[in-house]
Amino acid sequence: MTEDEKKRKKIEYINKWNAENCKKVTIKMYKADYEIFNKYVTENGLSKNGYIISLIKKDLQEKGLMKSDNN
């Protein structure tokens, strides 16, 4: 199997997993807030989705609605 075929198979697997296990959502925020958020994640080399997910997880864990990753 060539490298291109391996990459294609991996992408197909990831897309299938995402389709089965993830839900797309839209988050609305004011433009001024988005500009601040975008600048922060860009300057710190963060993923926008990853950062939002980590903030949501942290908040839910603090409220006891989601188990901590460490437990």
C-alpha positions in Angstrom: 0.0 0.0 0.0 1.5 3.4 -1.0 1.7 6.4 1.3 -1.1 8.1 -0.6 -3.4 5.1 -0.1 -2.5 5.0 3.6 -3.3 8.8 4.0 -6.6 8.3 2.1 -7.6 5.4 4.3 -6.7 7.3 7.5 -8.8 10.3 6.3 -11.7 8.0 5.5 -11.5 6.4 8.9 -11.3 9.8 10.7 -14.3 11.1 8.6 -16.3 8.0 9.4 -15.5 8.2 13.1 -16.4 11.9 13.2 -19.7 11.2 11.5 -20.6 8.5 14.0 -19.3 10.2 17.2 -19.4 14.0 16.7 -22.1 16.6 16.3 -21.6 19.8 14.4 -22.6 22.9 16.3 -22.6 26.6 15.6 -21.6 29.1 18.3 -22.6 32.7 17.8 -20.8 35.6 19.4 -20.5 39.3 18.8 -18.0 40.3 16.2 -15.9 42.3 18.7 -15.7 39.2 21.0 -14.8 37.0 18.1 -12.0 39.3 17.0 -10.5 39.1 20.5 -11.0 35.3 20.6 -9.5 34.8 17.2 -6.5 37.0 18.0 -5.9 35.0 21.2 -6.0 31.6 19.6 -3.9 32.7 16.7 -1.2 34.3 18.8 -1.0 31.2 21.1 -1.1 28.7 18.2 -4.3 27.0 19.5 -7.1 25.3 17.6 -10.3 27.3 17.8 -12.5 24.2 18.1 -10.0 22.6 20.6 -9.9 25.7 22.8 -13.7 26.0 22.9 -14.2 22.3 23.7 -11.6 22.5 26.5 -13.3 25.6 28.0 -16.7 23.8 27.9 -15.3 20.6 29.4 -13.6 22.6 32.2 -16.8 24.4 33.0 -18.9 21.2 33.0 -16.3 19.4 35.2 -16.2 22.3 37.7 -20.1 22.1 37.9 -19.9 18.3 38.4 -21.8 17.6 35.2 -18.9 15.8 33.5 -16.3 13.5 34.9 -12.7 14.8 34.9 -10.3 13.3 32.4 -8.1 12.4 35.4 -10.7 10.4 37.2 
